[in-house]
């Protein structure tokens, strides 16, 4: 599986940005996927996840109501629409894919449950 994140950039606080993740190399529609981010000096953290069929989504409390995860299986793409961005959300944003669905919501939050990762795209939010 290959994942390619794009769409990062510089945005002012309160602004919006849309990230994309292109995938290839396996049966796309069977993989739950997620977005994670890592700020300098911090651990990688969960941002959002989506079921393989897109029927359910999960968000970290810090982004709920401001970020929207979606996917287009026909195009092998996943997206993250971000709005009302804050300076503390400056980070490298990664897309990731799991190899199976999970029984619990909590499992979608764990970086260790995603064996496939993209290279990341930098998002910088200026104050």
FIZA-393194 format. One line per 2 residues: number of its first residue (from 1); for each residue x, z, y of C-alpha. Coordinates in nm, 3 decimals. Layout:
NUM	X,Z,Y  ... $
REM end
This chain:
1	0.000,0.000,0.000  0.125,-0.088,0.344 $
3	-0.017,0.063,0.659  0.054,-0.055,1.010 $
5	-0.064,0.152,1.305  -0.086,0.001,1.651 $
7	-0.249,0.050,1.988  -0.053,0.341,2.124 $
9	0.067,0.356,2.479  0.068,0.548,2.804 $
11	-0.262,0.671,2.943  -0.360,0.916,3.213 $
13	-0.531,1.240,3.131  -0.901,1.181,3.089 $
15	-0.845,0.823,2.984  -0.920,0.639,2.664 $
17	-0.718,0.459,2.402  -0.802,0.283,2.078 $
19	-0.573,0.283,1.777  -0.586,0.044,1.486 $
21	-0.449,0.062,1.134  -0.405,-0.252,0.927 $
23	-0.368,-0.214,0.553  -0.258,-0.435,0.269 $
25	-0.140,-0.414,-0.086  -0.423,-0.254,-0.280 $
27	-0.799,-0.233,-0.319  -0.884,-0.125,0.029 $
29	-1.241,-0.017,-0.017  -1.162,0.262,-0.265 $
31	-0.928,0.461,-0.040  -1.028,0.744,0.189 $
33	-0.818,0.729,0.501  -0.718,0.946,0.789 $
35	-0.539,0.981,1.118  -0.278,1.246,1.180 $
37	-0.050,1.319,1.474  0.282,1.486,1.529 $
39	0.405,1.613,1.861  0.776,1.679,1.922 $
41	0.885,1.999,1.752  0.551,2.049,1.581 $
43	0.414,1.989,1.236  0.205,1.687,1.158 $
45	-0.161,1.775,1.201  -0.493,1.636,1.089 $
47	-0.699,1.444,1.342  -0.976,1.263,1.156 $
49	-1.066,1.122,0.815  -1.321,0.883,0.673 $
51	-1.463,0.820,0.329  -1.375,0.497,0.152 $
53	-1.720,0.355,0.225  -1.730,0.498,0.576 $
55	-2.036,0.708,0.500  -1.882,1.036,0.614 $
57	-1.624,1.136,0.868  -1.434,1.454,0.945 $
59	-1.264,1.567,1.264  -1.041,1.847,1.371 $
61	-1.217,2.087,1.604  -0.986,1.989,1.888 $
63	-1.099,1.625,1.892  -1.459,1.654,1.779 $
65	-1.689,1.482,2.023  -1.407,1.287,2.189 $
67	-1.255,1.084,1.905  -1.431,0.845,1.669 $
69	-1.288,0.721,1.342  -1.424,0.405,1.184 $
71	-1.326,0.138,0.939  -1.402,-0.223,0.856 $
73	-1.336,-0.273,0.487  -1.393,-0.646,0.509 $
75	-1.102,-0.668,0.752  -0.894,-0.395,0.585 $
77	-0.881,-0.210,0.914  -0.929,0.145,1.034 $
79	-0.971,0.255,1.393  -0.951,0.563,1.609 $
81	-1.126,0.554,1.943  -0.997,0.832,2.166 $
83	-1.149,0.942,2.492  -1.100,1.225,2.742 $
85	-0.739,1.244,2.635  -0.533,1.549,2.726 $
87	-0.157,1.574,2.794  -0.117,1.807,2.497 $
89	-0.235,1.523,2.275  0.084,1.334,2.338 $
91	0.220,1.262,1.992  0.302,0.999,1.736 $
93	-0.022,0.906,1.565  -0.009,0.809,1.199 $
95	-0.263,0.644,0.976  -0.267,0.745,0.613 $
97	-0.443,0.652,0.293  -0.535,0.861,-0.007 $
99	-0.543,0.735,-0.364  -0.871,0.902,-0.454 $
101	-1.168,1.075,-0.302  -1.172,1.452,-0.271 $
103	-1.430,1.705,-0.382  -1.401,1.921,-0.073 $
105	-1.393,1.854,0.298  -1.089,2.076,0.332 $
107	-0.888,1.843,0.110  -0.920,1.565,0.366 $
109	-0.728,1.777,0.617  -0.411,1.811,0.410 $
111	-0.122,1.577,0.478  -0.002,1.624,0.120 $
113	-0.315,1.457,-0.014  -0.224,1.125,0.146 $
115	0.053,0.941,-0.039  0.053,0.636,0.186 $
117	0.158,0.643,0.551  0.207,0.400,0.832 $
119	0.502,0.409,1.067  0.316,0.574,1.353 $
121	0.232,0.471,1.707  0.325,0.671,2.016 $
123	0.050,0.799,2.241  0.158,0.950,2.569 $
125	-0.094,1.119,2.796  0.029,1.183,3.148 $
127	-0.107,1.462,3.364 $
REM end
